[in-house]
Amino acid sequence: MATSEAIETALRDAAAERARLVRLDDDAITVTVDVAGVKASDHDAIEQAVRGAVEPLRGERKLRIALTAERSKPRLIAVGSGKGGVGKSTLAANLAVALARRGRSAGLVDADIYGPSVPTLLGREGVKPEAENQKLHPVDSDYGVPFLSMGQLVDAGQAVAWRGPMAGKALTQLIDAHWQAKELVVDLPPGTGDIQLSMVQSHKPAAAVIVSTPQDLALIDATRAITFFDKAGVPVIGLVENMAGYVCPHCGELSDPFGSGGAEAAAKALDLPFLGRVPLDIAIRTASDAGIPPAAGDSVQGRAFLSIADKVIDWMEGHGHAA
């Protein structure tokens, strides 16, 4: 007679990671399968995979398979900035990819209503999400990160002129989707406007990451974003300094067109963790334009994003958000 260990091994070998052995009796085997976020048309295939794995082991016992869609909502990690042009979307996309590489169950929401760029950053331009039961299914990427974007809700090149309530409704569509991911990195538009207010009031993020370039003007605006999240009761994990230093590819000389160390000094003054620097590097721009996030590789640029992700993971686990 098969043991529970043998049945669990068979389920793993069949890649039925959604299945869980609930009970093993003398006359019956009971298995539950989590189908949250899975299209209804795929349920039969999942059930058959489970049945095929357990059937050879059941002997005279009955096999009961229960499909369940109960799940907790994913945790939200907001990525914000006080102003535009600081590379926030690039940071958000690469943070999600880096979290996935570190074994986290990560998804990505592109809530930047006026400048959605995540489909480009993940190489999935023009791919529209499907809907089921009035909820969207996230689009898969090649980097282990499913995503949804404001850019998928409008035609390419179409100007977006939505007022606050309409923008808030669109944000809810992206977040209340058929997510399987446990954590969603949310790329917010710059500033502290309607989208940010909708986010904190209706979807309360678990935490926020703030992105800034080193110059004083960007840091002043970043401080406003930090104050916004503080007042909303959303803890700020820390500050990232983007476009930090440029190495000339011809002579090797290091220059700092946006200044140096400003974000780290600001983080210290605000008593916040400094999460790291991302260099001003043409390799990041060319890879991003090609839909290949640097965090997916092991370049110097990719390791910068992985290091930031490691600090975010440390913070999450230190505050009770296990993988």
Secondary structure, DSSP 8 states (H G I E B T S, - for coil): ---HHHHHHHHHHTT-TTEEEEEE-SSEEEEEEE-TT--GGGHHHHHHHHHHHHGGG-TTSEEEEEEE------EEEEEE-SSSSS-HHHHHHHHHHHHHHTT--EEEEE--TTS--HHHHTT-TT----EETTEE--B--TTS--EEEGGGSS-TT------HHHHHHHHHHHHSS----SEEEEE--SSSSHHHHHHHHHS--SEEEEEE-SSHHHHHHHHHHHHHHHHTT--EEEEEEES--EE-TTT--EE-TT-SSHHHHHHHHTT--EEEEE---HHHHHHHHTT--GGGS-SHHHHHHHHHHHHHHHHHHHTT---
